[in-house]
C-alpha cells in the first residue's frame, strides 16, 4: 500500500463501502428469491459510487484553469437516480391484477442513493441508511405479515344441476366463512345444466380460505371449485 497515495486509498475505501452496502441489501433480496438480488444490488451501488467519483475528483481528469469549468455533483446524482428508474422498472411484473417486484424495485433505487453517499465519502449517513434499509426489508416483513389487511381471492365454483344453491344462499354461505363478495357473476351451461359461479372475495382472516375449501370438499353438490389468492 506504500505506492498508493492517501487520496487513492480514500477512493478505494469509497468503492469498497459501496460494494459492501450493496451486498448487504442484495443478500436480503437473494435470500427471499427475488430476481434482482446479491450481484445486481452490488453492481448498482458500485456504479453509483463510481459515477459520483467522476465529479468529486474531477480535477484528476479535467485539465482546465480553476474556475473556468466546474461540474455540479448534484446533477450527476440526479442523472443516476433517473437512469436507475429504468432498471427498477424492469423487475416489476404484472400478472393479471397482481403486481410483483415493487419492493425489489424500491430497494434498487435506494441502493443507488446509498452508492451516491459512498461516492462522495458520506460514510455516517451511508451506514445509517444501510441499517435502516435492511431493517425495513427483513424485520418489517414480519411486521407487515401481521398487520390486518384485506386479502383478495378469485373464487370459482360449479354445482350439480339439481342443487338448490341460489345466489342469496351462496352469498350467505360465503359470509359464514368470513368472506365478503367484491364481484359476482354466474353462468349456466346449457348441455349439462351445470351452474358456475365466479367471484372476487375478500377477507381479513388468512385462515378463511382453508376453512372454505374444507367445507366445499364435504359438500356433495359441488362438482369443482378453485380458490386462488390475488397478488400473492
Wavefront OBJ file of the C-alpha trace (Angstrom):
o trace
v 0.000 0.000 0.000
v 3.085 2.218 0.098
v 2.702 3.138 -3.564
v -0.895 4.249 -3.087
v -1.457 7.825 -2.020
v -3.874 8.842 0.702
v -6.320 10.131 -1.884
v -6.223 6.850 -3.779
v -6.800 4.952 -0.553
v -9.882 7.099 0.020
v -11.171 6.252 -3.464
v -10.682 2.525 -2.830
v -12.408 2.858 0.531
v -15.421 4.556 -1.033
v -15.752 1.888 -3.723
v -15.432 -0.915 -1.163
v -18.020 0.792 1.065
v -20.434 0.928 -1.874
v -19.750 -2.713 -2.703
v -20.364 -3.799 0.891
v -23.551 -1.729 1.229
v -24.962 -3.191 -1.984
v -24.011 -6.697 -0.857
v -25.894 -6.351 2.439
v -29.111 -5.189 0.774
v -28.736 -7.638 -2.119
v -28.263 -10.551 0.270
v -31.688 -9.944 1.779
v -33.272 -9.880 -1.683
v -31.433 -13.038 -2.810
v -32.379 -14.836 0.397
v -36.052 -14.310 -0.430
v -35.608 -15.458 -4.024
v -36.015 -12.108 -5.772
v -34.816 -11.780 -9.401
v -32.670 -8.724 -8.642
v -30.531 -9.980 -5.800
v -26.984 -10.098 -4.477
v -24.900 -9.199 -7.534
v -27.435 -6.774 -9.007
v -27.521 -4.593 -5.896
v -23.736 -4.699 -5.560
v -23.273 -3.504 -9.143
v -25.919 -0.778 -8.805
v -24.336 0.600 -5.655
v -20.809 0.364 -7.076
v -21.807 2.065 -10.340
v -23.434 4.939 -8.458
v -20.289 5.442 -6.384
v -18.086 5.320 -9.493
v -20.136 7.976 -11.257
v -20.046 10.252 -8.218
v -16.253 9.885 -8.060
v -16.165 11.345 -11.565
v -17.482 14.655 -10.234
v -15.899 14.569 -6.786
v -12.419 14.032 -8.259
v -12.913 15.997 -11.443
v -9.514 17.653 -11.075
v -7.864 14.311 -11.902
v -9.267 14.155 -15.400
v -10.101 17.764 -16.299
v -7.086 19.956 -17.042
v -8.763 23.360 -17.115
v -7.913 26.530 -15.204
v -9.618 26.577 -11.858
v -12.988 28.260 -12.004
v -13.362 28.065 -15.777
v -15.171 24.700 -15.822
v -16.940 23.372 -12.769
v -19.097 20.250 -12.664
v -22.077 20.104 -10.339
v -22.091 16.765 -8.401
v -25.806 17.128 -7.688
v -26.592 16.973 -11.411
v -24.725 13.674 -11.639
v -26.744 12.383 -8.676
v -29.979 13.393 -10.410
v -28.902 11.604 -13.571
v -28.072 8.440 -11.623
v -31.441 8.351 -9.861
v -33.266 8.984 -13.144
v -31.377 6.299 -15.010
v -31.738 3.711 -12.278
v -35.504 4.011 -12.635
v -35.332 2.002 -15.871
v -33.585 -0.859 -14.093
v -36.072 -0.712 -11.236
v -38.992 -0.821 -13.663
v -37.541 -3.962 -15.234
v -38.131 -6.055 -12.084
v -41.800 -5.063 -11.768
v -44.021 -7.808 -13.138
v -47.786 -7.563 -13.622
v -49.667 -10.852 -13.580
v -53.374 -10.260 -14.107
v -54.474 -7.913 -11.336
v -51.440 -8.619 -9.157
v -48.179 -6.683 -9.280
v -44.881 -8.127 -8.075
v -41.402 -6.653 -7.701
v -42.293 -3.244 -6.270
v -40.217 -3.761 -3.118
v -37.224 -5.017 -5.108
v -37.539 -2.032 -7.441
v -37.545 0.304 -4.440
v -34.521 -1.493 -2.967
v -32.589 -0.973 -6.222
v -33.465 2.719 -6.170
v -32.390 3.205 -2.548
v -29.207 1.192 -3.202
v -28.307 3.672 -5.922
v -28.797 6.501 -3.425
v -26.531 4.708 -0.940
v -23.935 4.336 -3.685
v -24.020 8.102 -4.177
v -23.317 8.566 -0.461
v -20.356 6.205 -0.781
v -19.075 8.064 -3.830
v -18.924 11.393 -2.003
v -17.491 9.814 1.156
v -20.538 10.480 3.335
v -19.958 7.406 5.496
v -22.148 8.162 8.514
v -25.457 8.533 6.626
v -24.366 5.614 4.423
v -24.059 3.334 7.457
v -27.355 4.501 8.948
v -29.109 4.096 5.581
v -27.870 0.527 5.112
v -29.074 -0.424 8.596
v -32.488 1.181 8.064
v -32.959 -0.399 4.624
v -32.024 -3.834 5.937
v -34.420 -3.415 8.860
v -37.260 -2.387 6.518
v -36.648 -5.311 4.134
v -36.201 -8.002 6.779
v -37.724 -7.143 10.158
v -40.603 -5.101 8.771
v -41.517 -8.086 6.580
v -42.514 -9.829 9.809
v -44.454 -6.756 10.974
v -46.226 -6.383 7.619
v -47.339 -10.024 7.654
v -49.122 -9.411 10.965
v -50.779 -6.121 10.151
v -54.502 -6.630 9.416
v -55.162 -6.157 5.710
v -57.698 -7.149 3.109
v -56.816 -10.368 1.291
v -58.479 -10.900 -2.083
v -59.226 -14.253 -3.761
v -60.561 -15.478 -7.077
v -63.337 -17.951 -6.311
v -64.757 -20.263 -8.990
v -67.289 -22.981 -8.107
v -69.531 -25.346 -10.102
v -72.654 -27.052 -8.753
v -74.572 -30.108 -9.919
v -77.781 -29.378 -11.910
v -80.142 -30.445 -9.120
v -78.715 -28.166 -6.442
v -80.912 -25.544 -4.824
v -77.971 -23.205 -4.153
v -79.320 -19.809 -5.183
v -77.260 -16.653 -5.330
v -78.654 -15.487 -2.000
v -77.824 -18.812 -0.329
v -74.339 -18.812 -1.871
v -73.634 -15.302 -0.607
v -74.828 -16.315 2.862
v -72.675 -19.454 2.717
v -69.606 -17.394 1.807
v -70.303 -14.808 4.519
v -70.391 -17.553 7.176
v -66.788 -18.337 6.293
v -65.621 -14.766 6.887
v -65.665 -13.536 3.274
v -67.267 -10.554 1.597
v -68.129 -10.586 -2.093
v -66.443 -7.847 -4.120
v -67.562 -9.068 -7.553
v -70.088 -11.733 -8.583
v -71.039 -13.450 -11.847
v -72.620 -16.750 -12.808
v -73.046 -18.888 -15.882
v -75.339 -21.778 -16.822
v -74.009 -24.480 -19.159
v -76.943 -25.462 -21.404
v -75.816 -29.039 -22.165
v -75.325 -30.312 -18.634
v -77.319 -27.616 -16.873
v -74.294 -27.017 -14.642
v -74.135 -23.683 -12.873
v -70.803 -21.976 -12.496
v -70.249 -19.006 -10.207
v -67.199 -16.771 -10.454
v -66.471 -14.029 -7.950
v -63.836 -11.999 -6.164
v -63.825 -12.399 -2.391
v -62.016 -10.520 0.338
v -61.368 -11.234 3.996
v -59.199 -10.146 6.918
v -58.632 -13.707 8.136
v -55.882 -15.682 6.380
v -57.469 -18.955 7.536
v -60.801 -18.288 5.839
v -59.703 -19.778 2.508
v -58.694 -23.133 4.010
v -61.905 -23.298 6.041
v -63.990 -22.596 2.927
v -62.096 -25.251 0.977
v -62.716 -27.881 3.668
v -66.444 -27.147 3.668
v -66.675 -27.312 -0.128
v -64.931 -30.704 -0.180
v -67.637 -32.115 2.072
v -70.467 -30.608 0.008
v -71.895 -33.250 -2.340
v -73.447 -30.675 -4.685
v -70.064 -29.154 -5.565
v -68.512 -30.509 -8.766
v -65.402 -28.390 -8.855
v -64.030 -25.292 -7.164
v -60.975 -23.031 -7.219
v -59.753 -20.519 -4.640
v -56.719 -18.505 -5.719
v -55.187 -15.515 -3.928
v -54.849 -12.265 -5.838
v -51.484 -10.586 -5.644
v -49.870 -13.344 -3.617
l 1 2 3 4 5 6 7 8 9 10 11 12 13 14 15 16 17 18 19 20 21 22 23 24 25 26 27 28 29 30 31 32 33 34 35 36 37 38 39 40 41 42 43 44 45 46 47 48 49 50 51 52 53 54 55 56 57 58 59 60 61 62 63 64 65 66 67 68 69 70 71 72 73 74 75 76 77 78 79 80 81 82 83 84 85 86 87 88 89 90 91 92 93 94 95 96 97 98 99 100 101 102 103 104 105 106 107 108 109 110 111 112 113 114 115 116 117 118 119 120 121 122 123 124 125 126 127 128 129 130 131 132 133 134 135 136 137 138 139 140 141 142 143 144 145 146 147 148 149 150 151 152 153 154 155 156 157 158 159 160 161 162 163 164 165 166 167 168 169 170 171 172 173 174 175 176 177 178 179 180 181 182 183 184 185 186 187 188 189 190 191 192 193 194 195 196 197 198 199 200 201 202 203 204 205 206 207 208 209 210 211 212 213 214 215 216 217 218 219 220 221 222 223 224 225 226 227 228 229 230 231 232
